[in-house]
Amino acid sequence: MAAAVIRNRLRATYRLQFEKDFTFADAERLVPYLVDLGVSHLYASPIFQARPGSRHGYDIVDHAAVNPELGGEAAFRSFARACKAAGLGIMLDIVPNHAGIAGSDNAAWLDALEFGPRSLLASRFDIDWRRGPVTLAVLDAPLADVVAAGRIRAEVDAPAGRILAVWHDTRLPLRPASYAGLADPGQDGEGAEAFAAWAATDDLALPAEERDRLRDGLAAALADPVFMRAVQARLADPDRLADLLGRQNFRLVPWQLGAAALTYRRFFDITDLAGLRVEDPDVFEALHRLPLGFVREGLVDGLRVDHVDGLADPEGYCRRLRAAVGSDVTIHLEKILGPDEELRDWPVDGTTGYEYLNRINGLFVDPDGYARLAGYAGSLGLPGTPEERVADAKREILATGLRGELRTLAALAAGLVKGRGAEDLPRAALRRALVELIAALPVYRTYIAGEVSAEDRRLLATAAEEAAARLGPIGRRALEAVLGLLLFAPGRPGPDRFRRRFQQLSGPAMAKGYEDTELYRFPGLLSVNEVGSHLTHPATAPEAFHAAAARIAERHPACLVALSTHDTKRGSDTRARLNLLSEMPDDWLALCRAWSERHAPLRRRVEGGPAPDAVDEAFLYQTLFGAWPVSADRVAEYWTKALREAKRHTAWVGGDPAYEAAAMDFARALLEGPDGEAFRADMAGLVERTCVAGRRNGLSQTVLQLTMPGVPDVYRGSERWDPVLVDPDNRRPLDWEAITAGLAAEVLPDLERDHDGLAKQRVVADLLALRGASPHLFVGAPYQPLAPVGAGGVVAFMRRTRDEALVVAVSTRALAPGEDVVAVPVPLQRWSLRQSIVGGPAEVADNALRLRRSALPLAVVLDCLPD
């Protein structure tokens, strides 16, 4: 892959978040700045037509159109031409797993609802038609009650040739058979004939041309006011309308039933995002026609695949995509790896880099300090090991948000084990076995599509051993039956479908149980609670970091290395400051205990106890420290999301408004009220005392990101201080004028006064310039760990070619006292110091670079002297 990196000029990416307030025209104006910053590729969030007003672009309603809110295809082409003229490549974020179906914006989804399994477009969606109509969990009461109250109505769209059921912003087309009873029996003429002809198509799979001809006749009938008066009179009858709505290709139910009753695969537990069958070659072609066209035109140079683990066959998809784009286009996967998991041997350039984000972050976590903080968190009411808590969270998710998917999988298993000596196994036993196997699986999913790999057998065997310990005799028999289906020789439709569904369920269970539950529950050290992290491995030993870096250089030199993304729980500089708490755990815990005692009058009693409780209060204090100074409005938006994701006292579905209100009032009192004045003084003083150390951590992790093997990925605005929280906080509008002007600053303030991050921006620009000037130092150059002398908490390495070398050293303990002089051993007999890219002056002596600890982070370039 190293050759591909050079061929594609992939040096560094810069993620842009497109939405209606940041369009292609806005991005085009940034091209000169991004060239000056030194990136090689702009990494675009999804640009395809999403739901109106989408702030992220992942709720795509038409994969074959560019989003008009961003400027449309013409504006994208203008932006792409500007990039090409400036020497910048473009990497597109594509979304093959799901589509947005809320409201009435997705024409393909509406076609599936109108014509059912005979729809020409229904095959795009992962719908289980054998279970009946598509369940739409959108109502707030039973259908009969909603119709009786007149809150759902029938509406005629004459130009489109449709009659629709309208519920708020959802407009659903009635199936053709519905039209049979709507015309007055005494009526005749063209309108009645058009209705009868349309109704007769209900059981037919007509060619598109014939369907369009009949639709034209229907549109003419709907536009006839005389004919339509009788039709509308029938539609106005609540009893008739309720009966009509009960006989559609969709079934309207209360939203509370969604988790249990859905008949289509979703993205995680989001009912507004329906799964796509991209494994079907025709569907693959339809979803990729536009981005592949841009690739073939030379407008797009790379693709980032969203949520590859949601696909039926990720490996098969990657091979098909590689064949479609050729060898010169980069492919990166959004893929979260387990603690000891390696990316499978697929024809891609690597992942989007969460594993390396957490390797870097872990260097700045003191393991002893983390143990103190985690022990305190456990004492607040969250006992157990991380593995036990995550397994419990996965069981909880499977019993609530994913219970419909679990029920479907158990029913499929029950049907398959018949005739295999397991007819007497109750479905409940199979369901329990599935829950325990998924809860014990240490990775997001296995990848069984054909033959079962040795790695997948090992993963399932390990999980099965743990699951069996929690099951009785019948449960263990059920577990054996489930394993038999998973490990069965491929080629039989039933077991193949079961394997696919199992793997498409285990990933969401891990994501929702770990990322969106445990990481919002456990307030040990919030910088560790990150996408792609592992609470069993909160700290990274230098040896482990060096081993990971060497693996990147060997296996995936074009893998992205990120510090912040649109999905991270916190910005990189928020984590950098929070990591300091692991160096000062006793001081921090003393403050937390004092604050908790002082703020007791601010807590309210709600049903079940205080609000916030001790766990949530500890979570809040760390959040405020990491993002300080932060407004009450930002905190309220973030903390509402955090409390609901944690699901301890409230949730997105079936939440507790009283607990949320009390928690928000508590936070607002701390940040704005007179009772929080002492707290604000404490927090401001603590942040002032540690701000330089936190900024040094931020600079050090940035230096590592930009110099270690892999391709650095800079998230929009994070080239400066980035003390943000999870989305939507990390997607707020940026002051691009100030950011672009900052790069031209001639004099940089010292770190204590550098409130905007000019030093970080300069470090990014200087190191990216080095990557551009000396690409062979970063692609193919051997990676050599170095062992600094004279100071603990320093990580160093060298990357060298025959003629030049890059030496990097960073401090990972910004608060720890240590020797003032650090020696980085380098065989200097044949090398001379050319320049210091980052850091203070370094002295060459005794086969070592000698520098003061305050000069770290350091990145220097050496030249080889002639023999």
N, C-alpha and C positions, 0 to 999 in steps of 0.2 A: 504493500500500500504506500510505501514511502515515495515511489515514483509517481503515484497518482497525486500525492500532495503537491509535488513540484509542478506537475503538468497542469493541475487545476489552480495553481497559485494560491492555494488555501493557506493563509498565514495567520489570520485572526478574523473572527466574525463579530458583528455588532448587531444585537437583537433590537429590532424596532417593533413597537406595538401599534398596529394600525387600528383605528376606529374613526367614527365620524368626525371627531375633533382632532385627528391626526391622520391626514390623507396622504396620497401619493405626492401631491404637490408640496405638502409640508416636508416630506422626506426628501424630495428632489432638492429643496433649498438647503438641506443638511449635507448634501454630497461633498461640497468642498471641505467642510469641517471634518467629515469622516475620513477623507483622503489625508488631511493634515494629521489626524489622530494616528493614522497608520494601519487601519484595518484593511483587509483584502476583500472581504465579502460582507454584504448586508444580509442579515438573517431576518427574514420577514415573517411576522405572525400570519395566520391564515388570511388570504386576500380574497377568498371566494365568497359568493353571495351568502351572507348570514342573515339571521333575523334582523329586521330593522332595529337600530339602536344598540346592537350587540357591542359590548365593550371588549370582547376578547376574540371573536371570530370563529370559535369552535362549534357554534350552533349553525352549521352550514345548511342552507335550504336548497342550494343549487350548486353542485360541484362543477358545473360546466359554464359558470358565469363569474366574472369578476364583480366584486361588491360595488354597486353604484354609489354607496355612501362614502367609499374611499376615492371615488373619481371615475370608477369604471375602467374598462379595458384600455381605452385610449389614454387615460392618465397613467395607467400602469406602464404602458409601452413607452410613454414619454419619460417616466421615471427610470425604466430599464435602460433606455438609450442614454440618459444622462450618466447612469452608473457606468455603462460600457465606455463612454467617452472619457470618463475619469479613471478608468482602469479598475473599477470595482466589479466584483462578481455579485450574484444574488443567490441566496439559498432560501427556498420556499418551505414553509411549514404546511404539510399536507395532512388531511384527516380522513384516512380510508376506513376507520372503524365505525363511525356513526354520523348521523345527520340530525339537524334540528327539526322538530315536528310540532312545536307549540304554535298556537294560533293557526293561521291558514296561509302560511308563506311557502310551504314545500309542495310544489305541484305534483311531484312523484308520490308523495305520501297521500295526498288527497285522491290521486288516481287509484291507489291501492284501497283506500277506504270506500271509494265509489263502486269499484268493480270487483273487489275481493280478490280471491286467488286467480281470477281470470284477467286481472289487470295486466296490461302490458309492462307495467313498471313495478308490480308488487314483488317481483323476484329480487329487487335491490335490497329489500328489508328482511331482516332475520325474524320473520313472523311464523309462529306455529299455528297454521290454519286448522290443523287437526283438532285443536282445542276450541274451535268456534270462532266467532267474530273477534276483531281486534278490540281489546279492552282499553278504553280511554278513561283513566281515573282523573277526571277534571271537575266533577260536580262537587257541591258542598252539602248535598242531601240526596236521598234516593230519587231516581229519575221521575217517578210518578209524582212526588211532592214538588219537584222543580217545575214540571209541566203544569200541574194544577195551580201553582202560584203565578203562572204566566211568565216565568223567568227564562224560559227557553222558547224560541219561536222558529217558525219556518219562514224563510225569506227567498224570494225569487230573484235570481241573477239572470235576466233574460239574455244579455249579450254573450254570457258564457254558456248558456243553454243548461242551466242547473237550478235545482231547488236545494236549498241549504238549510240545515239545522244550525241555528245561531245561539251560541252561549258565550256572552262577553266577547272576547276577541277571537273566539274559535268558531269557524264557519265550516261545517262538515257537509259534503255532498251526499244526497240520498242515493241509494242504489237504484238501478233501472227498474227493478220490479216494483218499487214504491209508486211509480207513476200509473200503475194499472188501475188503481181504485180512486184516482184523484179527479178524473174527468167525470162530468155528469153523465149518468147512463143514457140520458135522452139526447145528449149532444152528439153530433157527428161533424163531419168536415175535416179539414186538414189538421186542426189542433188535436182532435181525438185520435186521428190516424197516427200523428206523430208520437203521441203519448203511448199508443198501443205498440207501435213499432219499436220504440225505445225500451218499453217494458219487456218485450220479447227477447232483447239482447242479454238479459240477465244471466242466462245459462250458456252464453256463447262466447267464445274467444275470437272476437272479430278482428280482422286486419284494421290497422289505424285508419286507412282511407275510408272504409265502410263506416266505422264508428264516427268519424268526423262528418260524413254525409248525413247520418241520422241525427247527430248533434245539431247540425244546421237547421234541420226540420224542427227539432225540439226548441231551439232558440226562437224560431219564428212563432211557434205556438205560444211560448211564454211571453212574447211581446204583444200578443193579441189581447187587448183589454177585455173584450166581451167574453172570450173563452176563459180568461184567467179569473174572472170574478167568481165563477163556480168553483174553480180549483182553490182559490184562496179561502173561500167559505169553508171548504172541507178542512183545509190546513188550520183554520182558526179554531176548530173543535178540539178541546183538550184531550178528550178520550181518544179521538181518532189519531191525534198527533202522538200521544203516548204509545198507542199500538203501533203506529208507523215507525217510531224511533226504536221500538223493541225488535224490529225485523230488518236491521241494517247489517252491513258488513263490519260495523263497529258497535260496541256495547258501552254505553255511558254509565259510569258508576261513580260513587263518591271518591274523592281523592284519598281518603283514609284506607281504601281497599286496594290501592295501587300496588303496594309491595307484594300482596298475596295473589292478585288476580290477573296480572299482566300476561299477555300472550305474545309479546315480542321482547327480544333481547335489548337491554338498555346499555348505555355507558354508565358503569357502576350502578348507582341506584337513582339516577336522574331520569325520570319518566319522559322529560321533554327531549331526550336524545336517544334516538332509536338506532339499534345496531344494524350494520350493513353487511351484506354477503359478498365481500370483496373476493372471496375464494372462487366465485363464479367468474369465468373469463369475460363474459359479457358485462358483468357489473364492474369488474376491474377496468375494462376499457371505457365504460361510461364515466366512472369516477375520475379517471386519470387523463381523459382526452385533453383537457385544457392545460394542466401543468406539463404534460409530455409534449404538447404542441409548443409551449414556451421553451422547453429544453431543446427541441429540434431546431427552433429558430435561433438558438444561441442567446436568448434573453435570460435564461435561468441556468445556473451552473451546479446547483446542488439541491437536494431534497432532505427535509427533516420529517420523519414519519412519526406522527402522533400516535401514542398508545398502541404500539405494535403488539403488546401482549393480549389485547382484546380480540385479535384476529383468530380465525379458526386454525390457520396454518401459517404462523409467522415466517418460518423458514421458506415455505413455498412462495409466500408473498414477496419476500426479499429477493428470491431468485428470479421471479417474474419481473419485478421492478428493475433489477439490474440488467436483465436482458433487454428491457424496453429503453433504458437510458444509455446503455453502453458503459464502457470502462472509464470514460473521462469525467463522468458526473459523480459527485460525492453523494453518499447516502448515509444519514445518521439516524439512529433510532432513539426515540424516547423509551428507555428501558431501565427499570430499577433492578439492580442486581442484589442478590442475597449476600450475607457476610463472606462466604467463600465461593461465590458463584462467579464464573467467567462467562462473558458473552460467547454464545455458540459460534461455531465456525460457519458464518453466513457471509455472503458477498457484500458486505457493507464496510464503511470506514470507521465505525465505532458507535458509541452512544453519545447522548448529549451531555454526559460528564458528571452526573450526580455522585457516582462513586468516588471521583477524584475531588470534587467539592468537599466531601466529608473526610477524605484522607487528609486534605490540607487543613481543614478546620480542626481535626483531631490533634494535630501537632501542637495547637495552642491551648489544649485542655490538659490541665494537671490531673493525673489520674487519682492521686490521693485527695486532692481538693474535690474532685467530682464525687468520690466515694462519700465524703462528708456531706455534700449537698444532697446526694441521692438518699443518704440515710435519713436526713431531716425530712425530705419529701415523703419517704415511706412512713415516718412516724406520724404524719398528718392524716393517715388513713388510706394510704395506697401501698399496702404490703405486697410481698411476692416478688419473684424475679421478673425481669423484663419479658422473658419468654412466656411465663405464666400469665402475665397481664395481657400480652398481645394475643395469646391463644383465647383467653376469656373474651377479649374484645371481638375477635373473629367469630366466636360462638354467638355473641350478642348480635352482631351484624347479620349473621345467617338466620337468626331467629326473628329479626325485625325487617330491616330494609331490603334484605335479599331472600326473604322467606319464600316468595313466589318462585324464584329461580331454583331454590333448594327443593321445593315441592315438585317442580317439574322434573328435576334430575332424579329424585327418589322414585317418582312414578315410572320414569324410563328404566331405571334399574330394576324395579319390581317386574316389569314386563319382560326384561331380558333374562332374568335369573330363572324364570319358569322353563322347565325342561332341562335344567342343568343341575338338578338335584337339590334345589333350594326353594321349591314351591312353598314350603311352610314358613319361610321367613316373612314376618310382618313388615309392612312398608315402614312403620315407625322405627324398626330396628335398622333398616337400610338407611333411613334418614339420619339416624343418630351416628351410624358408622361414617357416613359421608361428612357430617359435621366434624367429627373427631379427626378424620383423616385430613381435611382441609385445615382445621385449626392447628394441626401439628406440622403441616408442610412448611419448611423453613424458607422457601422462596415463593415468588409470586405465582409461578406456574411451571409445569413441565411442558415438553414440546413433542408429544407423541402424535405423529401424523402418519407415519409408515411403521417401519420397524422400531421397536422400543430401544433407545440407546442405553448404554451402561449407566450413564449419568442419571437418566430418568428412573431406571430401576433402583439405583442407590437412593435417590431422593424419596421415592415412594416406600421403599423398604424401611428407611429411617423413620418416616412419618407414621407408617403402619405400626411399627414397634411401639412408638409413643402412644398412638391412638388405642392400641389393644389394651394397654395398661389401664385405661379408663372405661373399658367395656366389659360387660359380663359375658357368659358363654354364648348367648344368642347374638349379642352384639359382635363378638369376635367372628362368629360364622358369617354374619352380614358383612363384616369387613373383608373377609376372605373372598366373598362373592364379588364385592366391589373391586377388589384388586384383580380378580380374574377378568372382569370386564375391561379394566384399564390396560392390562398386560396381554390381552387376547390378541392373536395374530390378526393383522389388519385385513381389510377387504370386505367385511360384513357390515352392511349399513347400520344395523342396530348398535353394536359395540362402537363403531366409528363415531356415530352421533353422540353416544354417551361420553366417550373420551373427549370429544370436542366441547361438549357442554360442561363437563367437569373442569376442564382447563380454563374455559371462559368464565367459570364461577370462582375458582380459587384465586385468580388475580384480583378481582374486585373485593373479595373477602379480605385479602391482605391489605390492599390499598385503603379500604374503608376502616378496617380494624386497627391498622398500625398508623398510617399517615393521618387519617382523619378521625381518630379516636384517641389512641394512646399518646400520640405526640401533643395532643391538646389536654391531656389529663395529668401527665407526670411532670411536676415542676422541679426536677432535679437541677438540670442546667439547660435552659431553653435553647442555647446555641447548638446543642447536640440534637435537639428535637427537630430534625430536618428531613426533607424528602431524600431517600436513599441512605439515611443513617441507620445505625444499628446500636440500640441502647446497650447491648451486650459488649460493644466495642466503642465506648465514647471517646477514648483517647487513641492517638496514633503514635506509636514508637517510631523514632527516626528510621530504624531498620525496616519497619513495615512500609513507611513512605518510600524509601529508596527502592524497595522490592516492587512496589506498585508502579513507580516511575519507570523502572527498567522494563516491566511488562508492557507498558504503553509503547515504549520505544520499539520493542520487539514485535508486538502483535498488532497494535492499532495506533501508529504514529499520527494519524489524522483524527483520532478521537477528540471530541470537544472537551475542554477543561473549563468549567464554569465556576463562578463564585456566587452569582445571583442569577435567578431566572424569573420568568413570569409566574412560576409555580412555587418558588421557595417560600418557606414559612416566615423567613426574615431576610432582610438584605444582608450583604456580606459585612458591612460595617456595624450593623446591629449585633451580629454574631461576634465580631471582633471585640467589641466592648464587653459583651456578656461573658466571653471566655475569661476575662480578668477575674470573674468571681471564683473560678477554680483555683486562682492563686491567693485569694483572700477569703476562704470560706468561713472562717470563724468570725471575721469582722462583719461579713454580710449577714450571717445567721443571727448575730447579736442585734443588728439593725432590724431584721425581720421580726424578731421576737419583741423588740421594743415597739416597733410600729404596730404590730398586732394588738399588743396590750393597750397602746394609746388610742387606737382606732376602734376599740370595742363599741363605744357609743354610736359610731357611724353605721354599724351593722344592724340590719333589721331581722326580726324573727318572721319567718314565713313557715308555711306548713312543711315540717320535716327538719327545721333547724335554722341556723343563722344564714344570712345571705349578705355577702358571699361567705362560703365556708372556708376553712383554713387552707385547703388545697387551692381553691380558686384565688384566694387572697395572695398566697405565695406566688402563684402564676402571674398575677397582676403586677406585683412589685418588680419581678424580673423584667416583665414587658416594659414597664416605665423606665427602668434603668437603661435597657438596651436602646430605646428610641428617644430618650430625653434630649432636648425639650420636645414635648408632644402635646397637641391640643386635646381637650376633652372630647371633641367631636371625633377626631381620629381614633382615640382609644375606645369610644363607645361603639363605633362601627366595627373595629377589630374585635373587641371583647365579646360583643354579641355573637359574632361568628365563632370565636373560640369556645364559648360556653355551649353553644349548640352542637359544635363538632364533638366536644367532649362527651355529651350525652349523659352527664352525671345528674344534673338537676333540670335540664331543659334540652330541647332538640329542635331540629328544623320541622319535624312532624310531631305534633302533640307536645309542644313546648310548655314551659311554665312562665307565663308573663310576669307573675308576681316575683319570682326569683330573679328574672332578668332585670326588672325595674329596680329592685333593691340593689343588685350588683352595679347597675349603671349609676345609680344615685351615689353609691359608695365611691366609685371611681371619680365621679364629677366633684364630690366633696373634697377629695384629695387634691384634685387639680385646680379647682376654682373657689371652693368655699373657705370661709374663715377657719373652720376646724382643720383644714389641711395645710395651713400656713407653715407649721413646724415641719411637716413632712416635706413640703416643697423646698424648704431651706436645707433639710438633710439631703435630699436627693440632688439638689443643685450643687451642694458642696462636695458630695461624693463624685459626681460627674466631673466637676472641675478638677478634683485631685487626680482623677484617673484618665482624663481626656487624652493627654499626650500618649499614655501607655496604650489606650485603645486605638488611637490613630497609628501608632507604630505597628500594632498587630495588623491593622488594615493594610498598611503599606507592605508589611512582610508577606502576608498571604497573597497580595497582588503580585509581588515580585516572583513568588513561587509559581503562581498561575501562568505568568508570562514567560517563564524560562524553563519550566520542566517539560518533558516530552508531552506531545499533544498539541492541540490548536486552541489557544485561549478564546473564550467567548465572553464578550463584554455586554452586559445587559444595559439597556438604554438608561443613561444618566449615572451608571454606577462607576464610571471613570472618575467621579468625584465622590465625596462622602455620601453614603447611601443608607442612612439609619431608618429604613422602612420596615414595615410589617407585611404580612401576607396580602394577596390581592383582596380587595381592590386598592389597598394602600400603596402597593408597589406599582400601580398603573396610573397614579395621579398625573395630571398635566405637569410638564417640566418647563422650566424657564430656559428654553433653548438659546435665547439671546445671551444670557449670562454664561451658559455652558460653553458656547462657541467662543465667546470673548475671553474666557478664562485660559484657553490654550495659548493665547498670545501674550499672557502676562510675562513681563520681563523680570520682575522681582517677586520672589515667592516669600510669603510670610513664614515665620517659624511655626512649628506644629501647634504650639499652644494658641496661636492667633489665626491659624488656618481654618477658619470656620466653614469654608466652602469646599475644601478639598483640592486646592490648586496643586499641592505637592503630589497628590495621588494622580491627578490628571497628567502632570508632567512625567511621572514615573511610567504611566501607561504609554504615553507618546514616545518617550525615549527608548523604552524596551521594544515597542513595536517597530520603531525605526531601525533598531539593531536587527530585529528579525527580518526586516526587509533588506538591509544591507549585507547581512551575513546569513543567508538562509541555510547554508549547510551546517551551521552550528546547531540548528534546531531540527533538521531533518536528516536522519542517518548518522548524526554525531553520537559516538558512544557516551553513555551516561555513567559517570564515576562518582560514587558517594565519597565524601571527605569527612574526616573526623576532627573537628575543631579542638584546639587545646587552650585551656585557660579560662573556660566559661562553660557552665551548664546551660541547657536550654538553647543551644545554637545548632541549627541544621545547615549543612553545606554540601554542595556537589559541584562537579565540573563537567562541562560538555566540551569536547575538543575534536578538532580535525588535525590534519598534519601540520597546518600552518597557523592556526589560531585556537584559542581556548576561551571559554566563558566560565568564570568562577562565581558562584552565588553563595551567599551566607546570610541567614536571617536569624533573628532572635525569636524564640517561641515562648519566652517567659518575660514579658515586658515589665513586670513588677518585681521580679526576683533579683536580689543583689548578686553580683558575680564579679569575677576579675575584670578590671577595667580594660585590659589588653587581651584581644582574642587573636590566636594564631591559627590560620587555615593552611594546613600543610599542602604544598603543591611542589612537585619536582621542578624547581625554578632554574636549574643549571642552564637550560636551553630556552628559557622564556623571559620575555621582558613585559612590563606593564604598559599597555597601550593607552587605556583610558578607563576611567571610572564612570560607568553609565548611571549607577545608582549608589548612593552612600557617600560617606566622607572620604578623606584621603586614606590610602592604604600604603603601607611601607613594605618593601620587598627585603626580606632578611632571613637568613638561616633556612632556606628552602621553604619559606612560608610567607603568606600575606599576613602582615600584622596590622591590626587596626584597633581602634577604641570601640568598646561595646556600643557607645552612643552613635557610632557611624553606621550601625546596622539599621535596615537591611543593606546589603552590599551586592553589587553585580559589576564585575570588572572584566575587561577583555585583555587577554595576553597575546603577544605575537611570538612566534617561534623564531629564535635567532639562527642564523646560518651556522653550520658546523665549522 
